[in-house]
Amino acid sequence: MARPLVAIVGRPNVGKSMLFNKLVGQRLSIVEDTPGVTRDRLYAPCEWRGRKFDLVDTGGIEPDTDSEILQFMRQQAEIAIQSATVIVFVCDIQTGLTASDQEVASMLLKSGKPVVLAVNKMDQTGMTNPDIYEFYNLGLGDPVAVSSIHGHGTGDLLDECFKYFPEADDEEEDDDVIKVAIIGKPNAGKSSLVNRILGQERVIVSDVAGTTRDAVDNYFENDKGKYLFIDTAGLRKKSKVDDRVEKFSVLRATLAVERADVCLIMIDANEGVTEQDTKVAGLAHEAGKASIIVVNKWDAVEKDDKTMDRMCKDIRRDLAYMDYAPILFISALTGSRVDRLFDAINQVANQASMRITTGMLNDVLADATARVQPPTDKGKRLKVYYMTQVGIRPPHFVIFCNSRELFHFSYQRYIENQIRATFGLEGTPIKLTVRQKGDKEGA
């Protein structure tokens, strides 16, 4: 993970996120004409001149503010600056040089890091806008004229950043990194868990619901393995998702689930499983993701020797469709049992990637059909011929039979339970496809 890191910083609403998206080549960062939309640091891999590096978008820096959220954003930007190989400082030609720009520039100069000055919204081609020359007053060298909308000047900008990259070594991509999406309703403690794991204030934590808007990637490595934790915006009820930015956040969390290998479904121990929790868990289930139900804030619950059992029964009742997911009780605040998460993540990730030979599957199938006879309808009996595995993450099995209509859901469930009883497959959903004679491949 020694790739160069390029941090994009600047005051709010100068076009940092749009530039980030243009450089990355996809709309990862939320773009809106409202100052303060990007709050956490957002990472994405990039490549220029054959060299791979990471790009980080930061929240706008307001040097002097009483707003708690804006102060958090400044802290996040400062952390990005500290860890960056090179900093891209974005200014706006339309508003010109401001006092805030000068204060941010002073902060960057004190950091001692290489800084590339990008003057954005230079949308016209041809003659250079003479207003660009006032940005020399920042003392950061030659400004690079860019247009984040049209992409003008982005190559020149990356060339300037490239000059500060260290010599390339034979970096190997980490294929064994487990991507973990942390999902749940607002204020379940998702960001607190990320910070507890990382041991630093990597993600904004606040009691204000909706603080995390982007899905933020956080790499972490320990003796248990390599992980990429994706902290997501809390998913609200749709009736409460009333502004465009919030809708982007819901989409971002959904996309984070799609990217993930494992989903941690955060439940607030004080509230138990709510209707919104069932919808959040349903996202992971429908996407076929290995999942762990993480009950957070367990330290805040008054308990006796039966409290945990009662909570488990309630969760199994309310999330009956996820009876395969293990339940873990933790406290992100105190760190209690958080270390157990890594073994659980490794376990469910391995189970979701398990491959079972056709011979072993058909031994289980023969035993299952001998114990419980396949159903009949109007004198016609279901005949199950054989079963094979065709995919992983989730494990996907195809069963061939004489009639799909006779293969009732209850008998499919029975076969699935027999597979689980034999091979485990804890923490992962199972996909079962039934085919009958005459079906074409892929039907």
Beta strands, then each sheet from edge to edge (+ up, - down):
strand 1: 5-9
strand 2: 42-48
strand 3: 51-57
strand 4: 86-92
strand 5: 115-120
strand 6: 144-145
strand 7: 177-183
strand 8: 216-222
strand 9: 225-231
strand 10: 262-268
strand 11: 290-296
strand 12: 327-329
strand 13: 376-377
strand 14: 380-381
strand 15: 384-391
strand 16: 396-401
strand 17: 431-436
sheet 1: 2+ 3- 1- 4- 5- 6-
sheet 2: 8+ 9- 7- 10- 11- 12-
sheet 3: 13+ 14-
sheet 4: 15+ 16- 17-
end
